[in-house]
Amino acid sequence: MKTILVVDDDLAIREFLSDALAAEGYRVLAVGTGRRAFEIAKEERPDLVLADVMLPDLSGRELIRRIKGNEDISSTPVIVMSAALPSDAPGRRGADPRPSGDGRGGVHRLAQRELAEVERPAHDNAADAAVAQTGQRLDVVQGSDPA
């Protein structure tokens, strides 16, 4: 069973993600701080880390630096999440940052895609390698049916 470490200081979001991923058969570890996430990652060696970018003690970016800087867990993929919208985004005022949907759509597909990359031994072609080096923005729509 694949293990996903969920890191978010917002209990509602942490529970939502944990429930959605557990319902899909993942073992879920959930914590509310970056420091605790780093300790859990070292102890449990999850297959994937889903981390909020804004945490009370470490930023998601700092958590990534620590994970990637630790030889034992440096290969662990990390997806950084954020409910924050850019200051000029339409609808920024009054937007609800909490996930929507039934939790069986976007979150699961995002985790499946990332875990599939973990299981792939090498990049299939130069384009895959370029995406792996430069990163890729993953747009996820909650609760939608897989295409």
N, C-alpha and C positions, 0 to 999 in steps of 0.2 A: 504494500500500500504506500503510495506517495504521500509525503508529508509537506504541508505548506505552513509556513510561519506567517501569521497575520499580525501586523504592527500598526496600531492606530490608537491614539489617546481618547478618541470618542467611542465610548462603550457601545452605543447604538450601531455605529458602523462596524466596529469589531465583531459584535454579535451577528449582525447581518451577514457579513462575509464568512464568518465561521460556520454559521448554519447552512448557508448556500453551498459552501465547499464540502462540508461534511455530508450533506444530502447527496452529493455526487460521488461519495465514496473516498474522499481524501481524509487523511489524518490531519487535523488542524491543531496547531499550537497558536495561542493568541495572547499578546501582551500589549501593554499600553505605553511603553517607553522604549527609546532607542537603546539605552544601555542594557536594559533587560533583554531586548531582542538580540543584541550582540552576544550576550552570555548564553542564551538559549540556542542560538545558531551554532556556537562553538560546541555546546554539549550534545545537541540533538542532530546536527547536520541535516537540516531540512532540504528537500529537493527544490524548493522555491521559497522566496521571501516576497511578500506583498507588504510594502511599507508606505505609510503616509509620509509625505514630504515635510509636513510641519508637526514635529513632536515636541513635547515640553522640555526634553533634556538634550537630545541630539537631533539634528535635522536628518531627514531621509538621506540626503546627500552624504552627510558625515557617516551615517550608518553604512552606506555603500562603501565609502573609503575604508572603513574599518574591516568590513567583510572581505573586500578585495585585497586588503593588505595583510590578511591572515592566511598563511600558507595552507592551513588545514581546510578552510572553507572558501578560499578565493574563487573557486569555480562555481559556487552557488549563484544561480541567476536571481536577480532582484528586480522587481517591478515597483516603481515608485508611483504612488497614487496621490492625487490632490483634489480637494474639493474647492480650492481657491480658483477663482476666475481672474483673468487679466483685468486690469483696471478699466480697460476700454471695451470689455466684452458686453454684447447686448444682453440685457436682462440681469446684469450683475446685482443690482439692488433688489433685495428681497428674494434672491434665488435660494432654494433649499439645497444645501450641500449633501444631503443624505441620499444614498442610492435609492433608485426606484425599481419597480418591477418585482417579480417573484423570486429573483435570485437564481433562476435556473438557466438563464441565457448567457449574457455577456461575461460574467465573472468566470463561469465554468469554461467557456471557450477560450478566454484569455489564459487561464491556467493550463488548459490542455495544450495550447499552442506553445507556451513557454516550456512545459515539461517535454513536449515532443522534441524541442531543440536540445534539451539535456540528453535525451536518449540517442540522438543522431550522432554517430561517431565523428563525422567530418562534414565540412560544408560541401554541398553538391556542386556548387559552381562559384565563380568569382563574385557574382551578384550577392549570393548568400553571405559570402565572407565580408563584402563591403557593408552590408546591413549590420552584421554582427559587430563590426568595428565602429561604425558611426552611430549605431542605435536606430531605433525605429519608433515612430509614434504609433501607439495602438489605440484606435478609437473603439470603444466598447459601448454598445447599447444594451442597457439592462433589460432583461426579460424578453428579448426578441428570440424568435426561433432560429436555430442554426440554418445557415444557407446551404 
